[in-house]
């Protein structure tokens, strides 16, 4: 099962405060453990929302709003893509993440092709497989 682990933003991440050498070292060690175990597929930190934008769609058009955005529970500071046998295993890994001070992560299962059932026609399935193969080459 594939999961996205969403690292929630906080005042420091939104202010552009970079992590300490100690946290980067601990995070590197944690990431290395996940890679060696075959769990981690990707992981990145994100710039603050001051450097981002949102697009809201209505009536077939998109309206852009540039950041920064008000600090709320929906802002993301980083993420991991991990693959484990279960949500419980994902939770076990993420409980070991070297966070402190009220940091929060959210873990969400990523849809697999088979989750879409009959709505994903053979043509759409072939397109999905082709696009995945193309992105894997890059």
C-alpha positions, 0 to 999 in steps of 0.5 A, spaced: 500 500 500 502 506 498 501 512 503 503 520 502 505 522 509 503 530 509 508 534 514 503 540 516 506 547 516 507 551 522 509 558 524 517 556 523 516 553 516 511 558 514 516 564 516 522 560 512 526 558 518 530 552 515 531 546 520 537 546 524 543 541 522 541 537 528 534 536 525 537 535 518 542 529 520 536 526 524 532 526 518 537 524 514 538 518 518 531 516 518 530 517 511 536 512 510 533 507 514 526 507 510 530 507 504 534 501 506 527 498 508 524 499 501 519 503 504 521 510 502 519 512 495 520 520 495 520 525 500 521 533 500 520 539 504 516 545 501 518 552 501 513 557 505 506 559 502 509 566 501 512 563 495 506 559 492 499 560 489 492 557 489 488 556 483 480 556 485 476 553 479 469 555 477 465 556 471 471 552 467 476 558 469 481 558 474 482 564 479 489 565 482 491 567 489 498 568 491 501 566 497 502 567 503 496 564 506 493 564 513 496 559 517 491 553 518 491 546 519 491 545 511 498 548 510 503 543 508 511 543 509 513 537 506 511 530 504 514 523 504 511 517 499 512 511 502 510 504 501 508 499 506 504 493 507 498 496 511 496 503 515 499 500 521 506 499 518 506 506 516 504 509 522 509 505 526 514 508 521 512 515 522 512 515 529 519 514 529 520 520 525 525 525 528 519 531 530 518 535 536 515 541 539 507 539 536 509 537 529 504 534 526 503 529 520 497 526 516 498 519 513 493 518 507 493 512 502 494 513 495 489 510 490 491 504 486 489 503 479 484 497 481 481 502 486 477 505 481 473 499 478 469 499 472 470 506 471 477 505 469 476 503 462 481 498 459 483 504 455 484 509 461 488 503 464 493 503 458 493 510 458 495 510 466 500 505 465 503 508 459 504 515 463 507 512 469 512 508 464 514 515 461 515 519 468 519 513 470 524 514 465 525 521 467 
